[in-house]
């Protein structure tokens, strides 16, 4: 998608019907078209977040653009769902691109004044993402952590709930023992997950007892640390009573 600075060219491309794209939406490729903002089943976490953020921005109905405040209504945009053999299902933002005053059959006469505010908004977001690949980075960090907690819960025993998964991930984060996988999720090794579970007392759940017996033999220093930790906790409880 061309940058915002060539908005008419971007409009022409967005209104061109791809030869391999079938749709029953009669609005498309006359006054309406693609925005280039898409997510699929296989989208990575960053793409998923940016798409979610754009949706929240669109819901606002206005945007302080490079040159002016853009405004639109819910009638000016929509979400198109699609399926594809490579990525499964997906969805994308579509919007009204040409104003009613423009002739869709005479693209040589189009000017920037013929292009809707909402399409200009979508194109400015493309420019923003070219400059920096994450929208609202503070919000993304929180989203990244929440999604990583969900992944963590999926690989832990059912007896450990979402709070437990968050506690185990938090333990690893405090140690600095984490990394990012290719999808941008926080990732911790099995060794750190076991250490966190043990030190936080989750080995007393329905995890395999034989596994933990062997694990304790291989990690005597952590066994001692955990025993000392429990003695300190018991002493603290007595003082509070």
N, C-alpha and C positions, 0 to 999 in steps of 0.2 A: 504494500500500500504506500503510495507516495507520501512525502511529508506534508504537513499542513500548508506550507508555503506554496504548494501547487494544488490547491483544493479542487480546482476544476478537473484537472487530470485525475485526481483521486476519485472524484464523483463519476467520471466516465468509466474507470475501471470497476468501481463498485456496482455500477448499473449494467455491466456486461455479463450476460448469462453464460456461465461455464458450460462447455459442451457435455461434460460428464456429470452435471448436477441436475437432478430431477426434483421438482417441487410442485405442490398443488396450490401454493400461495400466489394468487393472481396479482397481488400488489407488487411482487418482486420484478425487478428489471425494467420498470417503466418510471415510476416516481420513487420507488423503494429499492433498496439494495443492501449489500453486505457492509459491515463495518470493519471486518478484519479482526474482531475480538471474539475468540472462540475457546471453548474448553471441550475436551473429550474424556472418555473413560480412562485414557492413558496419560492425561495431563499431569505434569509434576506439580508439587505443592505450590511453587511460586506462581505458576500459571493459574492454578485454581484460586489462589488468594487474589491475584490481580483481577481476575474475572469477577469474583465476588465483590471486590471493592468497586469496580466499575458499575456493577448493578446497583450498589448503594448510592453511588454518585448520580446515576441516571434517575433513580427514584426521587432525588431532590428537586428535579425539574429546572435546575439552573446551574450555571458554571461560570466562574470569573475567568474568561479566556484571555489570550494574549492581548487582544485589542478591545474587547468589550465583554459585557455580561451576556451570556447566551441563555435563552429560555426556551422551554418546550413543554408539551403536555404528554400525558400517557398515550395519547392517540398517535404520537409521532414515532414510537418505537415498539419493538416487540422482541420476543425470543423465538428463534427458529430451531426446532429439534431435527436431528438427522441421524442416519446410520451410515456406516462405512465399513467395508470389509477389513480394512487395516486397523482402525482404531475403535471399532464397535460403534457405540452411540456417542453423540455429542450434541452440543448446542452452541448457538452464536447469536449475538445481538444483530438485529436488522433495524433499519430505520428509514424514515422518509428522507430522501436526499434532495430531491428537487421541489421547489415551491410550486404551487399551482400555476403561477404566472409563467413558468418555463415550459418550453415545448420539448418533450422528451425525444422527439424525432429530429431535432435540429441542434445537436450537441455543439456544433461549430459556433453557435451564437451564445452559448452559456457563458455567464460571468460569475464572479464570486457572489454577487447579489442574488443569483438564482439558487444558491445552495442554502439548505436549512441550517439553523443554529445547532441542532442536535448532531448533524453529521460533522460539523466543524468541531464540536466537542469531542466526538469519537476520534477524529484525526489528531487533535491536540494531545489526546491521551497517548496515541501512537508516538508522537514526538517526545512526550515525557518519558515513555518507556525506552526510547532510544537513548536518552540522556542518562537514565538510571532505571534498572530493570524491575524495581519493586515500588508499588504504590503504597504509601503510608507504612513505612518501614517499622515503626513502633507497633502498629497493629499486627504486622506480619510476624514479628518476633513472638507475640503472644499466641497467635494462631498456629505458628510452627510448633510451639511447646504443647498446645492442646492436642494437636493432631499426633504428635509424637507419643503423648500419653495414651491415646487410643490404640496406636500400634503396639505399645508396650503391654497394654492390657490383653491384647489378642494373643500374645505369646506366653503369658503367665497362666498359672492354674486358675480354674474358675472361681476358686475360693477367694482370690485376691481381686477386690473390686477396683473401681476407677480411682478411688482415693489411695489405695495401696499402690497401684501402678504409678500414680503421680509421686508418691513418696519414694518409691524405688528410683524413678528417674531423677527426682530432686537430689537424692543421695549422690548419684553419679555426677550430677551437675556441680554439686558443691566440691567434689573431689577434682573436678576438671577432667574426669575420665569419660569423655564423650567425643563423638565425631559426627559428621554429616554423611548420610548416604547419598546416592546419586539423585534422589528425589527431593533432597533438602530436609528430610526428617532428621531429628536428633537420633543418634545411634549409639548404643552402649554395647560393649562386648558381653558374651555370656558370663565371663569371669567376674566382671563388675556387677552384673545383674545378680549373680549368686551371692557375691559379697554383700550387696545392698540388702537382699532378701534375708540373709543370715543375720546381719547386724541389726536389722529392723524387726526381727522376730518372726518373719514369715515362714521360716523353715518348720515351724510348729503346726503349719496347716496340712493340707492333704498331699504335699509333695512327698515323694518316695523316701522312706526312712533310710533305706540302704544307701541311697545316693548321698544323703547328708552325713551318714556315718563315715563314708569314704571321703567326703569333702572335708570333714573336720580333721581327719588324719593328715590330709594334704595341706591344711591351713591352720596349724597350731597357734600361730600368733594371733589370728583373728578370733579363735576360740577363747584365748586368754582375755583379749580385749573385750569380747562380748560378755564374759563372766564378770569382769570388772565393771562394765557398764551397768549390768543388772544389779550388782551390789550397790553402786552409786545411786541407782534409781530407787532401790529398796530403802536406802538410808535417807534419801530425800523425802520419801513417803512417810517415814517415821517422824521426821522433823515436822512435816506438815500436820500430822495428827496431833 
